[in-house]
């Protein structure tokens, strides 16, 4: 029984050391770069999707001025607005975790713990954004296929 307790203690010590090393690595990234690489990547992705969604929404609005929209167009517009909103929400969360200015080591450590504590919220927002992106892509591809078939028939 003592061997199992010793093994359990050793595993706990390894977990604490692993957590400490990961935290130190993130803290160093935040100190040097202003944010972790993951946060920077998510910021870029969310900005890109927000721009694409706003562009799609604007294109649909221009088309609406020329002729009445079909139901599919309204659905695409709704998806693009939702995608843009989620991307904006994700950008707001990520901006809380990054900084343009070089920070003190203490401020970097605080941002590190904020990054770790907000990971669940950020992951949820990113998952929702990815789902909207997937549905939007599927709808756009289906719409393009339909338009291409109409073009080939004529």
N, C-alpha and C positions, 0 to 999 in steps of 0.2 A: 504494500500500500504506500509506503514511503517513496518508492521509486516513481509511482504515478504522480504523487504530489510534487516531487522534485521536477519531473518532466513538465507538469503544468506550470510551475513557477518559471522554468526556463523559457517556455513558450510565451508567457506573459512578458518576461523581460525582453525577449526578441521583438515582440509587438511594440513595446514602448520605444525601443531603440529605433525600429523601423519608422514609427510615427515621427520621432524626433528628427531623423535624417530627412524624411520627406518635407517636414515643416521647415527645416533649415534650408533645404534646397529652394522651396517656394519663397522663403523670406529673402534669400540671396537674389533670386530673380526679380522680386518686387523692388528690392533696394537698387539694383543695377538698371532695370528696364522700366520700372514704374508699375508693372503688372506681370503676372505669370504669362507664360507662352500660351497656355490654354485660354486665358482671358483675352489676350490679344487676338488669337485666332477667332474666338467667338464674336468679338467686336467686329472684326472684318467681315465675317460671314453674315452677321445680322445687319450690318450697314448695307452690304450688297443686296440682300434679299429685300430690305426696305426700299432701296432705290428701284429695284426691278418691279416690285409691287406698286409703287407710286407711278412708275412709268406705264404699267399696264392699266392702272386705274385712269390715268390721264388719256391714254389712247381710247379706252372705252367711252370716256366722256366726250371726246372729240367725235367718235363714231355716232354717239347718241344725238349730237347736234345735227348730223346729216340725215339720219333716219332712225325710226324707232328700234329699240334694242329687242333682241330675242331673249327668251328665258335663259338660255345658256350664257348670254352676255351678262345678264344681271347676276347670275350665279358666279361667273368669273370675277365680276367687279366686287361682289361680296367677299369672295375668297381673298382677293388682292388687298382689300381694306383690312380684313382680319389678319392677314399675314403681315401687313405693314404695322398694325397695332402691336402684335406680339413681338415683332422685331424691335419696335420702339421700347416696349417694356423691358426686353432683354438688354437693350443698350443702356437704359437707365440703371438697371442692376449692375451691369458690368462697369459703368462709369464710377460707381461707388467703390469699385475694387481696383481702380487704376488711377495713376497720377501722371501728369506731364512733367512735374518737377522732381528733382532728386530729393528723396526723403531721408530723414534720419533713420537710424537703425531701429529705434523704438517705434516710429511711425510705420516702418516696413513690417515689423513684427505684428503690430496691431492689424494692419491690412491683411497679413497672412492669416490670422485667426478669423477675420471677417470673411476672407475667401473660403476658408474651410467651413465656416458655419453657414454660409450662403450657397454652398455647393448644391444642396437639394433643390432650392428655389431656382437656381440657374439651370440645373439639369432639366427640371420640369418645363421651364420656359423654352429651352432649346428643343426638347422633345415635341412640344406643341408646335413650335415653329417648323421643325422638320416635317411634321405631319401635314401642316398646311402647305408647305412647299411641295411635298409629294402629291397631294391632291391637286394643287394648282398645275403642276407639270402634267399630270394625267389628263386633266380637263383641256389644257392647251393642246396637247398632242392629239386628243380625240377631235378637238375642234379643227385643227390643221388637217387632219385626215379627211374629215367631212368636207372641208373647203376644197381640198385637192381632188376628191372624188367628183364634186360638183364641177370643177374646172375641166376635168377629163371628159365628163359627160357632154359638156357644151361644145 
